[in-house]
């Protein structure tokens, strides 16, 4: 997979469904018949990964929600998004 950067546009993989249930993110990976309970941070990234906005736009939103400097936020978000992509939960959107 190509390394992610602030211009990367991501979306949930085609076999992934995600909902908030009782304040927890529940991810269903249909291809693997797998159900995952994700952290609130993962849920937030999945909600922002709309296939339209680049990661830089996510950062604009998240920097207002969390008390963290933008550089640290960018590093952490890109790393976590890459992990979600490696697990097949997120994928790069066609532009």
C-alpha contacts under 8 A as a table, 3 or more apart, distances in Angstrom:
res1	aa1	res2	aa2	distance
3	X	82	X	7.75
4	X	7	X	7.83
4	X	8	X	5.75
4	X	78	X	6.44
4	X	82	X	6.76
5	X	8	X	5.43
5	X	55	X	7.19
5	X	78	X	6.73
6	X	54	X	6.36
6	X	55	X	4.78
6	X	56	X	4.59
6	X	74	X	7.84
6	X	78	X	7.86
7	X	54	X	5.13
7	X	55	X	6.04
7	X	56	X	6.34
8	X	54	X	5.21
8	X	55	X	5.80
8	X	92	X	7.12
9	X	49	X	7.40
9	X	51	X	5.72
9	X	52	X	6.33
9	X	53	X	5.98
9	X	54	X	4.33
9	X	55	X	6.27
9	X	92	X	5.88
9	X	93	X	5.63
10	X	49	X	5.25
10	X	50	X	6.76
10	X	51	X	5.08
10	X	52	X	7.64
10	X	53	X	7.86
10	X	54	X	7.12
10	X	55	X	7.68
10	X	90	X	6.34
10	X	91	X	5.49
10	X	92	X	4.48
10	X	93	X	5.11
11	X	46	X	7.59
11	X	49	X	4.67
11	X	50	X	5.15
11	X	51	X	4.42
11	X	90	X	5.51
11	X	91	X	5.55
11	X	92	X	6.33
11	X	93	X	5.82
12	X	16	X	6.07
12	X	17	X	7.78
12	X	46	X	6.78
12	X	49	X	6.65
12	X	50	X	7.53
12	X	51	X	7.89
12	X	89	X	5.78
12	X	90	X	4.36
12	X	91	X	6.05
13	X	16	X	5.32
13	X	88	X	6.46
13	X	89	X	5.39
13	X	90	X	5.03
13	X	91	X	5.37
15	X	28	X	7.98
15	X	29	X	5.68
15	X	30	X	5.21
15	X	31	X	5.97
16	X	27	X	6.70
16	X	28	X	5.61
16	X	29	X	4.68
16	X	30	X	6.28
16	X	89	X	6.36
17	X	27	X	5.70
17	X	28	X	5.10
17	X	29	X	6.63
17	X	30	X	7.72
18	X	25	X	6.80
18	X	26	X	5.60
18	X	27	X	4.42
18	X	28	X	6.24
18	X	46	X	7.90
19	X	25	X	5.74
19	X	26	X	5.44
19	X	27	X	6.72
20	X	23	X	5.78
20	X	24	X	5.33
20	X	25	X	4.49
20	X	26	X	6.08
20	X	43	X	7.76
21	X	24	X	5.28
21	X	25	X	6.27
21	X	26	X	6.66
24	X	37	X	6.78
24	X	38	X	6.81
24	X	39	X	6.95
24	X	40	X	6.67
24	X	43	X	7.84
25	X	37	X	5.67
25	X	38	X	5.10
25	X	39	X	6.61
25	X	40	X	6.69
25	X	42	X	7.74
25	X	43	X	5.38
26	X	35	X	6.91
26	X	36	X	5.73
26	X	37	X	4.66
26	X	38	X	6.21
27	X	35	X	5.67
27	X	36	X	5.00
27	X	37	X	6.24
27	X	38	X	7.09
28	X	33	X	7.28
28	X	34	X	5.79
28	X	35	X	4.52
28	X	36	X	6.36
29	X	32	X	5.68
29	X	33	X	5.83
29	X	34	X	5.10
29	X	35	X	6.29
29	X	36	X	7.98
29	X	89	X	7.67
30	X	33	X	4.83
30	X	34	X	6.56
31	X	34	X	7.83
38	X	41	X	7.99
38	X	42	X	5.86
38	X	43	X	6.45
39	X	42	X	5.18
39	X	43	X	6.25
40	X	43	X	4.91
40	X	44	X	6.16
41	X	44	X	5.07
41	X	45	X	6.36
42	X	45	X	5.14
42	X	46	X	6.15
43	X	46	X	5.10
43	X	47	X	6.16
44	X	47	X	5.08
44	X	48	X	6.28
45	X	48	X	5.03
45	X	49	X	6.02
45	X	58	X	7.84
45	X	81	X	7.56
46	X	49	X	5.07
46	X	50	X	7.74
46	X	90	X	7.83
47	X	50	X	6.81
48	X	53	X	7.70
48	X	58	X	6.18
49	X	52	X	7.67
49	X	53	X	7.20
49	X	90	X	7.85
50	X	53	X	6.49
51	X	54	X	7.91
51	X	92	X	7.76
51	X	93	X	5.30
51	X	94	X	7.90
52	X	93	X	7.80
53	X	56	X	7.88
53	X	57	X	5.92
53	X	58	X	7.28
54	X	57	X	5.48
54	X	58	X	6.86
55	X	58	X	4.92
55	X	59	X	6.33
55	X	78	X	7.82
56	X	59	X	5.04
56	X	60	X	6.46
57	X	60	X	5.03
57	X	61	X	6.60
58	X	61	X	5.23
58	X	62	X	6.08
59	X	62	X	4.96
59	X	63	X	5.78
59	X	70	X	7.32
59	X	73	X	7.17
59	X	74	X	6.65
60	X	63	X	5.64
60	X	64	X	6.97
61	X	64	X	5.64
61	X	65	X	6.79
62	X	65	X	4.92
62	X	66	X	6.07
63	X	66	X	5.52
63	X	67	X	7.00
63	X	68	X	6.69
63	X	69	X	7.26
63	X	70	X	6.33
63	X	73	X	7.29
64	X	67	X	7.59
68	X	72	X	6.80
68	X	73	X	6.37
69	X	72	X	5.62
69	X	73	X	6.23
70	X	73	X	4.92
70	X	74	X	5.92
71	X	74	X	5.16
71	X	75	X	6.29
72	X	75	X	5.22
72	X	76	X	6.17
73	X	76	X	5.20
73	X	77	X	5.92
74	X	77	X	5.22
74	X	78	X	5.99
75	X	78	X	5.40
75	X	79	X	6.16
76	X	79	X	5.14
76	X	80	X	6.09
77	X	80	X	5.15
77	X	81	X	5.88
78	X	81	X	5.08
78	X	82	X	6.02
79	X	82	X	5.15
79	X	83	X	6.32
80	X	83	X	5.00
80	X	84	X	6.25
81	X	84	X	5.04
81	X	85	X	6.12
81	X	90	X	7.34
82	X	85	X	4.95
82	X	86	X	6.09
83	X	86	X	5.02
83	X	87	X	6.27
84	X	87	X	5.11
84	X	88	X	6.37
84	X	89	X	5.24
84	X	90	X	5.56
85	X	88	X	5.01
85	X	89	X	5.55
85	X	90	X	4.41
85	X	91	X	5.50
86	X	89	X	7.58
86	X	90	X	7.90
87	X	90	X	7.73
88	X	91	X	6.88
